[in-house]
Amino acid sequence: MSTRDDRAESQPGEPPLPKLDFSIFVMSIIGSAHVHLGDMPHPDGHSERNIELAHQDIDLLTLLEEKTKGNLTGDEERLLTQALTELRARLSEVSKGT
């Protein structure tokens, strides 16, 4: 059976994986939103906008904000609040065709 430590090890020649924590989790959703907004390429290199999936990423971050209220460190709360502000603004720009 694989342990958490086993899964965190990288393959030879690859950079080490980051320690998993709330901020890393939030940053992964932020990255996904930017991919869906067309701001970053997909892992395979192509770029494609998908407003529905970007909206879903933002909704997921909003859900996390609601469910973790009062349970985050100051840095975690700032990361989430700032990300939501920026992503909502970007979604609005993209939706208007800017």
C-alpha positions in Angstrom: 0.0 0.0 0.0 1.3 3.5 -0.9 1.7 6.0 1.9 1.3 9.8 1.6 5.1 10.1 1.8 5.5 7.6 -1.1 3.2 9.6 -3.3 5.0 12.9 -2.5 8.3 11.5 -3.9 9.2 12.6 -7.4 10.7 10.5 -10.1 14.4 10.6 -10.8 15.3 13.7 -12.8 12.0 15.5 -11.9 11.7 18.4 -9.5 10.3 17.5 -6.1 6.6 17.8 -5.6 5.5 20.6 -3.3 4.2 19.7 0.2 0.4 19.6 0.0 -1.4 22.2 2.0 -4.4 24.4 1.7 -2.6 27.1 -0.2 -1.2 24.6 -2.8 -4.7 23.2 -3.2 -6.2 26.7 -3.8 -3.3 27.6 -6.2 -4.1 24.5 -8.2 -7.7 25.6 -8.7 -6.5 29.2 -9.5 -4.2 27.7 -12.2 -7.1 25.6 -13.6 -9.2 28.8 -13.8 -6.5 30.6 -15.7 -6.3 27.7 -18.2 -10.0 27.7 -18.6 -10.0 31.5 -19.1 -7.5 31.0 -21.9 -4.7 32.9 -20.0 -2.5 29.8 -19.8 -2.0 26.8 -22.0 -3.3 23.4 -21.1 -0.6 20.9 -20.0 -0.5 19.6 -23.6 0.3 23.1 -24.8 -2.9 24.1 -26.5 -4.9 27.1 -25.4 -8.7 27.1 -25.3 -11.2 29.2 -23.5 -14.0 27.5 -21.6 -16.1 30.0 -19.7 -18.3 27.4 -18.1 -15.4 25.6 -16.6 -13.7 28.8 -15.5 -17.0 29.8 -13.8 -17.0 26.4 -12.1 -13.5 26.9 -10.8 -14.5 30.3 -9.4 -17.6 28.7 -7.8 -15.4 26.1 -6.2 -13.2 28.7 -4.7 -16.3 30.6 -3.5 -17.5 27.4 -1.8 -14.1 26.9 -0.1 -14.3 30.5 1.1 -17.7 30.0 2.6 -16.9 26.6 4.2 -13.6 27.6 5.7 -14.6 31.1 7.0 -12.9 31.6 10.4 -10.7 28.5 10.0 -7.9 29.9 7.8 -4.6 31.6 8.5 -4.3 35.2 7.5 -2.2 34.3 4.5 -4.6 31.6 3.4 -7.6 34.0 3.7 -5.7 36.7 1.7 -4.8 34.2 -1.0 -8.4 33.1 -1.4 -9.9 36.6 -1.3 -7.4 38.1 -3.7 -7.7 35.1 -6.1 -11.5 35.4 -6.2 -11.4 39.2 -6.7 -8.9 38.8 -9.6 -10.6 35.8 -11.2 -14.1 37.3 -11.1 -12.7 40.5 -12.8 -11.0 38.4 -15.4 -14.1 36.3 -16.0 -16.1 39.5 -16.5 -13.5 40.8 -19.0 -13.4 37.5 -20.9 -17.2 37.2 -20.9 -17.5 40.7 -22.5 -15.0 39.7 -25.2 -12.2 41.9 -24.0 
